[in-house]
Amino acid sequence: MRHRDEVEELPAAGVPPAPEPPDSPHARVVITIASLGFFLITLDISIVNVALSAIRAELGGGVTGQQWIIDGYTLLFACLLLFAGNLCDRIGAKRALALGVVVFTITSAACAAAPSAGALIAARCAQGAGAAIMLPASMALVREAFPDPGRRSRALGVWAVGGAVAGLLGQPLGGFLTSLDWRWVFLVNVPVCGGMLVFLTRVATSPRRPRPFDVAGQVLAVLGLSALVFGLIDGGHRGFTSPTVVATLVVAVAAIAGFIVVQARAAHPMVPLDLFRARGVRIALPVGFAFMVGNFGNVFVVSLYLQQHLGLTPLRAGLVFVPSAALAVAGNLASGPVTNRFGARVPVVAGLTSMVAGLLGLAATVGTGSVGWTALCVCFIGAGGSLAMPSVTSVVLEGVAPERSGTASAVFNTFRQIGGAVAIAVFGALVSGEFLAGARASFLISAALLLGAALLSLRVPARSS
C-alpha cells in the first residue's frame, strides 16, 4: 500500500498530460561547465597526494605540513559551503559559479608559485574556498537548465562523471606531472578554468533572489563548521583526548546549537529549517554522510595499505583504482536512465548495497596481500557509489523549490564533506596502531554505516512524485 505522498496524480479522462518543461537553450553548455567544475573540485583532492613527497623535499614543512596541504583545502571547502549556497541564491548561480572559478584559478596559480610550505598551505585554504563557491552553484545551474525531473536525473549522472573521471585520472596524472615538476599539479587547473569562463559567457544570467543578509547565521555557521572540521582533522593527528581538540569540538557544538536557534528565530534565515521537512532532504543527508565515510575511507585506507603495507609505488597504487574509476563513469551514466525507469529507490539501495559488499570483501581479504582481490573489492565500491549518488542528488533537488536549490545543495554537500573529514580523522587514528586490525575496523565501520543508509533509503518513493 503506497503512502499518500507517493501517489502519482493521474490526468482526468480526455485531458492530455501537461507538457514537460523544456530544457534551457544552452543546457548542454551548462552540463559541460558543471561537469568540468566537479572534475576540478574532485581532482584537487586526489592529484596532490602523490606530489607530497616532492613538495616536502623542496619546501620542507615536515609530516604536519604535508597533512595540512591536503586538510587545508578540505577545511575551507567544508566550512564555507553553507555560505556559498546562500551566496548562490542571492546573486544567481551563474555569477556565483564565475566568482568561484576566478578564485580557483588565482589560487591554483598561487599554489604553483608558492615559495614555502606555509604559503602553499595558505593558498590551498583559499583554493578550498573557491571550490566551496563552485559546487552548489554548479548544481543550481543544472537545476535551472533542466527543469524536467527525468532529464535532470540524466544530466546529474553526466555531471557526476566529472568526479568519476577525476578519480580515474587523479593519482596517475599526479604521478606523471610530479615527475616533471610538482608545480604542474596545480597549474593544470588554469586552462580548464579558463575554458569554463569562456563557456559561461554563453549561458543566460541566473535569477537573483536578494534578501536581507543573515549576519549572525553566517558567522555561527562558519565558526561551527570550521571548529568541527578542524577538530576532526586535528583529532586524527593529536588524538581526540587532546585538550585542544576537546575545546575545539566544544566550541563547534556550541556554535552549531546557536546557529540552529538563530535560524529558528530569524526573519530571513540563511538555512530555513523548514527545508528539512522535505522527506527527500531528510533521507539524503545521512546517506550522503555515509557515502563519503565509505568512499573517502576506502580510498584513504586502501592507498595506505597498497603503499605502506604492500610496498607499491604511488603510480602503481593509483593504477589499482583505475578499474573502479572506469566502472564509476559507467555507473554515473547509467544512474539517470535507471532512476527514470524505476525511480530513485532502486539505484540508491542497489548502489549502497554494492558498496557494503565491497567493504566487507576488503575486511575479509586485507590480510592476504592480494592486489587483485583489493582491486576487485574496490570495483564494487566505485560502481555502487556512482550508481547511487546522482539519484540521491536528484532527490535533494526535486524536494525543494527552485529558489532554494543552491542552499539545499550546500547543506547536502556540507554533510558529505563532514563525512569525509570524519573518515580521514577516525580511520587515520585506527590504522596508526596495528595497521591490519585498524584497516579491518575501518572497513567494517563504513559497511555498517552504509547498510544503515541503504535501509533508510527504502523510504525513498519508488518513483518521483
C-alpha positions as CSV (number, residue, x, y, z in Angstrom):
1,M,0.0,0.0,0.0
2,R,1.5,3.3,-1.1
3,H,1.8,6.3,1.2
4,R,-0.4,9.3,0.3
5,D,2.5,11.5,-0.7
6,E,3.8,8.8,-3.1
7,V,0.6,8.5,-5.2
8,E,1.0,10.0,-8.7
9,E,-1.7,12.3,-9.8
10,L,-3.3,11.0,-13.0
11,P,-4.8,13.3,-15.6
12,A,-8.5,13.5,-15.9
13,A,-10.1,11.4,-18.7
14,G,-9.7,13.1,-22.1
15,V,-7.3,15.7,-20.8
16,P,-3.8,15.4,-22.2
17,P,-1.0,15.4,-19.7
18,A,0.9,18.7,-19.2
19,P,3.9,19.0,-21.5
20,E,7.3,18.5,-20.0
21,P,9.1,21.8,-19.4
22,P,11.8,22.4,-22.0
23,D,15.5,22.5,-21.2
24,S,17.2,25.9,-21.3
25,P,18.7,26.8,-24.8
26,H,22.2,26.3,-23.5
27,A,21.6,23.2,-21.4
28,R,24.4,21.2,-23.0
29,V,26.8,24.1,-22.3
30,V,25.6,24.2,-18.7
31,I,26.2,20.5,-18.1
32,T,29.7,20.8,-19.7
33,I,30.6,23.6,-17.3
34,A,29.2,21.9,-14.3
35,S,31.0,18.6,-15.1
36,L,34.3,20.5,-15.5
37,G,33.7,22.2,-12.2
38,F,33.1,18.9,-10.4
39,F,36.1,17.4,-12.1
40,L,38.4,20.1,-10.8
41,I,37.0,20.1,-7.3
42,T,37.5,16.3,-7.0
43,L,40.8,16.3,-8.9
44,D,42.4,18.7,-6.5
45,I,41.7,16.3,-3.6
46,S,43.4,13.3,-5.2
47,I,46.0,14.7,-7.5
48,V,48.0,16.3,-4.7
49,N,48.5,13.2,-2.7
50,V,51.3,11.7,-4.8
51,A,53.1,15.0,-5.0
52,L,53.5,15.4,-1.2
53,S,57.0,13.8,-1.0
54,A,58.3,16.1,-3.8
55,I,56.8,19.2,-2.2
56,R,58.3,18.3,1.1
57,A,61.7,17.8,-0.4
58,E,61.6,21.3,-2.0
59,L,59.6,23.4,0.5
60,G,60.1,21.4,3.8
61,G,57.3,21.6,6.3
62,G,57.6,18.0,7.7
63,V,54.7,15.5,8.0
64,T,52.4,18.0,9.6
65,G,52.9,20.4,6.6
66,Q,52.1,17.5,4.2
67,Q,48.9,16.8,6.1
68,W,47.7,20.4,6.1
69,I,48.4,20.7,2.4
70,I,45.5,18.2,2.0
71,D,43.4,19.2,5.0
72,G,43.6,23.0,4.5
73,Y,41.7,22.5,1.2
74,T,39.1,20.2,2.9
75,L,38.7,22.6,5.9
76,L,37.7,25.7,3.9
77,F,35.7,23.7,1.4
78,A,33.5,22.1,4.1
79,C,33.1,25.2,6.4
80,L,32.1,27.6,3.6
81,L,29.6,25.5,1.7
82,L,26.6,26.9,3.5
83,F,27.8,30.5,2.9
84,A,28.4,29.6,-0.7
85,G,24.9,28.1,-1.1
86,N,23.3,31.2,0.3
87,L,25.5,33.4,-1.9
88,C,24.4,31.4,-4.9
89,D,20.8,32.0,-4.2
90,R,21.4,35.7,-3.6
91,I,23.5,36.7,-6.6
92,G,22.4,33.9,-9.0
93,A,24.1,30.6,-9.9
94,K,25.9,31.9,-13.0
95,R,27.5,34.8,-11.1
96,A,28.4,32.6,-8.2
97,L,30.0,30.0,-10.4
98,A,32.0,32.6,-12.3
99,L,33.2,34.0,-9.0
100,G,34.2,30.6,-7.7
101,V,36.1,29.8,-11.0
102,V,38.0,33.0,-10.8
103,V,39.0,32.4,-7.2
104,F,40.0,28.8,-8.0
105,T,42.1,30.0,-11.0
106,I,44.0,32.6,-9.0
107,T,44.6,30.3,-6.0
108,S,45.8,27.4,-8.2
109,A,48.4,29.8,-9.7
110,A,49.3,30.8,-6.2
111,C,49.8,27.2,-5.2
112,A,52.1,26.6,-8.1
113,A,54.2,29.7,-7.3
114,A,54.4,29.1,-3.5
115,P,57.9,29.8,-2.1
116,S,57.3,28.0,1.2
117,A,55.2,25.3,2.8
118,G,53.3,27.9,4.7
119,A,52.5,29.9,1.6
120,L,51.3,26.7,-0.1
121,I,49.0,25.8,2.8
122,A,47.5,29.3,2.8
123,A,46.9,29.1,-1.0
124,R,45.4,25.6,-0.6
125,C,42.9,27.0,2.0
126,A,41.9,29.8,-0.4
127,Q,41.6,27.2,-3.2
128,G,39.1,25.3,-1.0
129,A,37.1,28.5,-0.6
130,G,36.9,28.7,-4.4
131,A,35.8,25.1,-4.6
132,A,33.1,25.7,-2.0
133,I,31.6,28.5,-4.1
134,M,31.7,26.4,-7.3
135,L,30.0,23.3,-6.1
136,P,26.5,24.5,-5.0
137,A,26.5,27.0,-7.9
138,S,27.1,24.2,-10.5
139,M,24.3,22.1,-9.0
140,A,21.9,25.0,-9.0
141,L,22.8,25.9,-12.6
142,V,21.9,22.3,-13.6
143,R,18.6,22.7,-11.7
144,E,17.8,25.8,-13.8
145,A,18.9,24.3,-17.1
146,F,16.9,21.0,-16.7
147,P,13.5,21.8,-15.0
148,D,12.1,18.4,-16.1
149,P,13.0,15.8,-13.3
150,G,13.6,13.0,-15.8
151,R,16.1,14.9,-18.0
152,R,17.6,16.4,-14.8
153,S,18.4,12.9,-13.5
154,R,20.2,12.0,-16.7
155,A,22.0,15.4,-16.5
156,L,23.1,14.8,-12.9
157,G,24.6,11.5,-14.0
158,V,26.6,13.2,-16.6
159,W,27.6,15.9,-14.1
160,A,28.8,13.2,-11.7
161,V,31.0,11.7,-14.4
162,G,33.3,14.7,-13.9
163,G,34.1,13.5,-10.4
164,A,34.5,9.9,-11.6
165,V,36.9,10.9,-14.3
166,A,38.9,12.9,-11.8
167,G,39.1,9.8,-9.6
168,L,40.3,7.8,-12.7
169,L,43.0,10.3,-13.6
170,G,43.9,11.9,-10.2
171,Q,46.7,9.7,-8.9
172,P,48.2,8.5,-12.2
173,L,48.1,12.1,-13.6
174,G,49.5,13.4,-10.3
175,G,52.4,10.9,-10.5
176,F,53.2,11.9,-14.1
177,L,53.1,15.7,-13.5
178,T,55.2,15.3,-10.4
179,S,57.8,13.5,-12.4
180,L,58.1,16.8,-14.5
181,D,57.6,19.3,-11.6
182,W,55.2,19.1,-8.8
183,R,54.0,22.7,-9.6
184,W,52.3,21.4,-12.7
185,V,49.9,19.6,-10.4
186,F,48.3,23.0,-9.6
187,L,49.0,24.7,-13.0
188,V,46.9,22.1,-14.8
189,N,43.8,23.7,-13.3
190,V,44.4,27.1,-15.0
191,P,43.5,26.2,-18.7
192,V,40.4,24.2,-17.5
193,C,39.2,27.2,-15.5
194,G,39.8,29.5,-18.5
195,G,37.6,27.2,-20.7
196,M,34.9,27.2,-18.1
197,L,34.8,31.0,-18.0
198,V,34.6,31.1,-21.8
199,F,31.7,28.7,-21.8
200,L,29.9,30.7,-19.1
201,T,29.6,33.7,-21.4
202,R,27.1,31.6,-23.5
203,V,24.8,30.9,-20.5
204,A,21.8,33.0,-19.6
205,T,22.0,35.1,-16.5
206,S,20.5,33.3,-13.5
207,P,17.7,34.9,-11.5
208,R,18.8,36.8,-8.4
209,R,16.9,36.4,-5.2
210,P,18.2,39.2,-2.9
211,R,17.1,39.1,0.7
212,P,18.5,40.5,4.0
213,F,21.8,39.2,5.0
214,D,21.7,36.8,8.0
215,V,24.9,38.1,9.7
216,A,24.5,36.1,12.9
217,G,23.7,32.9,11.0
218,Q,26.7,33.3,8.7
219,V,29.1,33.9,11.5
220,L,27.9,31.0,13.6
221,A,27.8,28.6,10.6
222,V,31.4,29.4,9.6
223,L,32.6,29.2,13.2
224,G,30.7,26.0,14.0
225,L,31.7,24.2,10.8
226,S,35.3,25.4,10.9
227,A,35.7,24.3,14.5
228,L,34.0,20.9,13.8
229,V,36.1,20.1,10.8
230,F,39.3,21.4,12.4
231,G,38.6,19.4,15.5
232,L,38.0,16.2,13.5
233,I,41.1,16.7,11.4
234,D,43.3,17.6,14.3
235,G,41.9,14.8,16.4
236,G,43.2,12.4,13.8
237,H,46.7,14.0,14.3
238,R,46.8,14.6,18.1
239,G,44.2,12.2,19.4
240,F,40.6,13.0,20.4
241,T,41.5,13.3,24.1
242,S,43.9,16.3,23.4
243,P,42.7,19.4,25.3
244,T,43.0,21.5,22.2
245,V,40.8,19.1,20.2
246,V,38.2,18.7,23.0
247,A,38.0,22.5,23.4
248,T,37.6,23.0,19.6
249,L,34.8,20.4,19.4
250,V,33.0,22.1,22.4
251,V,33.2,25.4,20.5
252,A,31.8,23.6,17.4
253,V,28.8,22.1,19.3
254,A,28.0,25.5,21.0
255,A,28.2,27.4,17.7
256,I,26.1,24.9,15.8
257,A,23.5,24.9,18.6
258,G,23.5,28.7,18.5
259,F,23.1,28.6,14.7
260,I,20.0,26.4,14.9
261,V,18.5,28.8,17.5
262,V,19.2,31.8,15.3
263,Q,17.8,30.1,12.2
264,A,14.6,29.2,14.1
265,R,14.0,32.9,15.1
266,A,15.4,34.9,12.2
267,A,13.0,36.5,9.8
268,H,15.3,35.7,6.9
269,P,17.5,32.7,7.9
270,M,20.3,31.6,5.6
271,V,19.1,27.9,6.1
272,P,15.4,27.9,6.6
273,L,14.7,25.0,9.0
274,D,11.6,24.0,7.0
275,L,14.0,22.9,4.4
276,F,14.4,19.7,6.5
277,R,10.7,19.0,6.3
278,A,11.1,17.6,2.8
279,R,11.4,13.8,3.2
280,G,13.9,13.6,0.4
281,V,16.3,16.0,2.2
282,R,16.0,14.2,5.5
283,I,16.9,10.9,3.8
284,A,19.6,12.3,1.6
285,L,21.7,14.0,4.3
286,P,22.6,10.8,6.3
287,V,23.0,8.9,3.0
288,G,25.5,11.5,1.7
289,F,27.4,11.4,5.0
290,A,27.6,7.6,5.0
291,F,28.7,7.5,1.3
292,M,31.6,9.8,2.0
293,V,32.7,7.8,5.0
294,G,32.7,4.7,2.9
295,N,34.2,6.3,-0.2
296,F,36.9,8.6,1.3
297,G,37.6,6.0,4.0
298,N,38.1,3.3,1.3
299,V,40.5,5.4,-0.8
300,F,42.5,6.6,2.2
301,V,42.9,3.3,3.9
302,V,43.4,1.3,0.7
303,S,46.0,3.8,-0.6
304,L,48.0,3.4,2.6
305,Y,47.6,-0.4,2.5
306,L,48.9,-0.6,-1.0
307,Q,51.9,1.7,-0.5
308,Q,52.9,1.2,3.1
309,H,51.9,-2.5,3.6
310,L,52.4,-4.0,0.2
311,G,55.2,-1.6,-1.0
312,L,53.6,-0.4,-4.2
313,T,54.9,2.9,-5.7
314,P,52.4,5.8,-5.8
315,L,51.8,5.4,-9.5
316,R,51.2,1.6,-9.3
317,A,48.9,2.2,-6.3
318,G,47.0,4.7,-8.3
319,L,46.6,2.3,-11.1
320,V,44.8,-0.2,-8.8
321,F,41.9,2.3,-8.6
322,V,41.6,2.6,-12.4
323,P,39.1,-0.3,-13.0
324,S,36.9,1.1,-10.1
325,A,37.0,4.6,-11.6
326,A,36.1,3.3,-15.1
327,L,33.1,1.5,-13.6
328,A,32.2,4.7,-11.7
329,V,32.0,6.5,-15.1
330,A,29.6,3.8,-16.4
331,G,27.6,3.9,-13.1
332,N,27.1,7.6,-13.3
333,L,25.9,7.5,-16.8
334,A,23.5,4.6,-16.0
335,S,22.1,6.2,-12.9
336,G,19.9,8.7,-14.7
337,P,18.2,6.1,-17.0
338,V,17.8,3.6,-14.1
339,T,16.2,6.4,-12.0
340,N,13.8,7.4,-14.7
341,R,12.8,3.7,-15.3
342,F,12.5,2.5,-11.7
343,G,12.6,5.7,-9.5
344,A,15.4,6.8,-7.2
345,R,14.9,4.0,-4.6
346,V,16.3,1.2,-6.8
347,P,19.7,2.7,-7.8
348,V,20.2,4.2,-4.3
349,V,19.6,1.0,-2.4
350,A,21.3,-1.2,-5.0
351,G,24.4,1.1,-5.1
352,L,24.8,1.4,-1.4
353,T,24.4,-2.4,-1.0
354,S,27.2,-2.9,-3.6
355,M,29.4,-0.6,-1.5
356,V,28.6,-2.7,1.6
357,A,29.6,-5.9,-0.3
358,G,32.9,-4.3,-1.4
359,L,33.8,-3.1,2.0
360,L,33.0,-6.5,3.6
361,G,35.2,-8.1,1.0
362,L,38.1,-5.7,1.9
363,A,37.7,-6.5,5.5
364,A,37.9,-10.2,4.7
365,T,40.9,-10.1,2.3
366,V,43.0,-7.2,3.6
367,G,45.4,-9.6,5.3
368,T,46.0,-11.8,2.2
369,G,48.3,-9.3,0.5
370,S,46.5,-9.8,-2.8
371,V,46.4,-6.7,-5.1
372,G,43.9,-8.4,-7.3
373,W,41.3,-9.1,-4.6
374,T,41.8,-5.5,-3.4
375,A,41.1,-4.1,-6.9
376,L,38.0,-6.3,-7.3
377,C,36.5,-5.2,-3.9
378,V,37.2,-1.5,-4.7
379,C,35.3,-2.0,-8.0
380,F,32.1,-2.9,-6.1
381,I,32.5,0.3,-4.0
382,G,33.2,2.6,-7.0
383,A,30.4,1.1,-9.2
384,G,27.9,1.1,-6.4
385,G,28.6,4.7,-5.2
386,S,28.4,6.1,-8.7
387,L,25.0,4.4,-9.3
388,A,23.6,5.8,-6.0
389,M,24.8,9.3,-5.6
390,P,23.4,11.0,-8.7
391,S,20.0,9.6,-7.7
392,V,20.4,10.9,-4.2
393,T,21.3,14.3,-5.5
394,S,18.2,14.4,-7.7
395,V,16.1,13.5,-4.6
396,V,17.5,16.6,-2.9
397,L,16.9,19.0,-5.8
398,E,13.4,17.7,-6.5
399,G,12.3,18.1,-2.9
400,V,12.9,21.9,-2.7
401,A,11.7,24.9,-4.6
402,P,14.0,26.2,-7.4
403,E,14.9,29.3,-5.4
404,R,16.3,27.1,-2.6
405,S,18.3,24.8,-4.8
406,G,21.7,26.4,-4.0
407,T,21.0,26.3,-0.3
408,A,19.8,22.7,-0.4
409,S,22.8,21.7,-2.4
410,A,25.1,23.4,0.0
411,V,23.5,21.6,3.0
412,F,23.7,18.3,1.3
413,N,27.4,18.7,0.4
414,T,28.2,20.0,3.8
415,F,27.0,16.7,5.3
416,R,29.1,14.9,2.7
417,Q,32.3,16.8,3.4
418,I,31.9,16.3,7.2
419,G,31.5,12.6,6.5
420,G,34.8,12.7,4.6
421,A,36.6,14.6,7.4
422,V,35.2,12.1,10.0
423,A,36.5,9.2,7.9
424,I,40.0,10.6,7.5
425,A,40.3,11.5,11.2
426,V,38.9,8.3,12.7
427,F,40.4,5.9,10.2
428,G,43.7,7.6,10.4
429,A,43.7,7.1,14.1
430,L,42.7,3.4,13.8
431,V,45.4,2.5,11.3
432,S,48.1,4.4,13.2
433,G,48.3,1.5,15.6
434,E,48.2,-2.1,14.4
435,F,47.6,-1.4,10.7
436,L,45.7,-4.5,9.6
437,A,43.4,-4.5,12.6
438,G,42.7,-0.8,12.1
439,A,42.0,-1.3,8.4
440,R,39.5,-4.1,9.1
441,A,37.8,-1.9,11.7
442,S,37.6,1.0,9.3
443,F,36.1,-1.2,6.5
444,L,33.5,-2.7,8.9
445,I,32.5,0.7,10.3
446,S,32.0,2.0,6.8
447,A,30.0,-1.1,5.8
448,A,27.7,-0.7,8.9
449,L,27.0,3.0,8.2
450,L,26.2,2.3,4.5
451,L,24.0,-0.7,5.4
452,G,22.0,1.7,7.7
453,A,21.9,4.2,4.8
454,A,20.6,1.5,2.5
455,L,17.8,0.6,4.9
456,L,16.9,4.2,5.3
457,S,16.8,4.6,1.5
458,L,14.0,2.1,1.4
459,R,11.8,5.1,2.4
460,V,12.6,6.9,-0.9
461,P,9.5,6.8,-3.1
462,A,9.7,4.1,-5.8
463,R,9.1,6.8,-8.4
464,S,9.4,10.6,-8.3
465,S,6.2,12.2,-7.5
